[in-house]
């Protein structure tokens, strides 16, 4: 495909904004180059962008957008998130035309894609929601965000985190410590999201008051959970029996979110995934929401989407047990 060059210049120049735009050792410019597959060179306030026409136009919009932003609050993470939105166009809206507000410590918390907006709306309006898709699409993080939102609004009295204890192709062996310490490595992504959304101190106090509970999936049998927000993470590694057991734990005033990626099933060969089975069995049940994410919904480092796309194109990763 043909390549062209695009020039961008900022006059009168603001050195603070220019330094924030470029980042230390031009790190921000490198992020833009990698994400959009362009080459950027600059001399002072003048930038030259080389690449495919559509990509150079996006890069020019990115430079102008980041230059106009707050120079004191422009970090690499802001560059990466901003690039995702620029590559997709405008920010998504929820079904009612407004981005659904979530109560959390992060003021910039909002859906970055249309499917994320739909996912949040389903979690707010359905008692049971399934979030299925590749890594980096925000399934787990947004589930934790909605759990925090429901707790802060006093919709639920506690947050319950659970997942099957299945290693990703490794043999971890005996893990020392009490039950919580044994399960901690498996639930670390959920903890990270809680710390980000509530702060370390508040999360610690909520654990002490039993407002946040960690429960291995195998320990859920026989329980009925009322007024809780339950998150079952890595659900692709459940068996159909475990999935049925989990779903029948739902009590009054409880919401459940089940997340997983059917392209990363770590069960033994020939074993049916409970997540795949649930999609087939429950897809027509009213009151249960299903959000299926695609590679274009990846909201991580821009290279993650490229990696997901590359694997999909090669066909090396296919949903098993379908």
Buried (B, 14 or more C-beta within 10 A) or exposed (E): EEEEEBEBEBEEEBEEBBEBBBBEEBEBBBBBBBBBBBBBEBEEBEBBBBBBEEBBBBBBBBBEBBBEBEBEEBEBEBBBBBBBBBBBEEEBEBEEEEBBEBEBEEEEBBBBBBBBBBBBBBBBEBBBBBBBBBBBBBBBBBBBBBBBBBBBEEBBBBBBBBBBBBEEEEEEEEEEEEEEEBBBEBBEBBBEBBBBBBEEEBBEEBBEEEBBBBBBBEEBEEEEBEBBBBBBBBBBBBBBEBBBBBBEBBEEBBBBBBBBBBBBBBBEEEBBBBBBBBBEBBEEEEEBBBBBBBBBBBBBBBBBBBBBBEBBEEEEBEBBBE
